[in-house]
Structure formats: structure tokens, C-alpha cells
Amino acid sequence: QVQLVESGGGLVQPGGSLRLSCAFSGSIYSISSMGWHRQAPGKQRELVAAISTRGATNYADSVKGRFTISRDNAKNTVYLQMNSLKPEDTAVYYCNAIALHAYWGQGTQVTVSS
């Protein structure tokens, strides 16, 4: 089992920044990759960014150059630094870990609005 707890969401103005954190625990040795997904109202959940245990990253085209995913193994935490936020980034953001199964956090709301 892997447990994930997200934090760092909130309300921010367009052009602003937020950093999301995902603390993971449990059978962390089994994790092969971690990522952030988001789901906006009325839309399907989509991958935002992912990072492998070797540090390889990939991003959705819509966030390339604005978002950065990183991982601190000493703190068992994955981060998503979000810069130049746009109203269309508004969504619930979920942390995800791929191990023997897929695990999900509870989600954190990000609202970009003036």
C-alpha cells in the first residue's frame, strides 16, 4: 500500500505561482513513477506531469515551460511548481503513484482567477 497526501492548492491570480506537494509513505520501494493529474469540472482527468524513479520527466503540452515536477527522496515528497498560471489551469490536482497498483491522493483544489 502507498499513501499520498497532497497540499499547497489555493486561489491565485492569473500569472501567479503555486507549489503543490505530495507526501508519500508506505511501500515506497515499489513505486516506479509518480505524477500529477488534474480534473476540471465537466472534463476528464488528464496527466499534467510525471517523474520516474530515475528522474526522467514528461509534461502535458499545455504546461510545458510553466510547470516543473520534482522529487525529494529524502523527504518522500513530490512537488509540482506551477508558474504563469492561467484560468484554464483551474482544476482539482491529484497526486498519483504507480507501483504494483495505481494509488491516488485525495486531491487539492487550484483556482486561477482575478
Salt bridges, closest charged atoms under 4 A:
GLU46 OE2 - ARG38 NE 2.71
ASP61 OD1 - LYS64 NZ 3.10
ASP89 OD1 - ARG38 NH1 2.94
ASP89 OD2 - ARG66 NH1 2.78
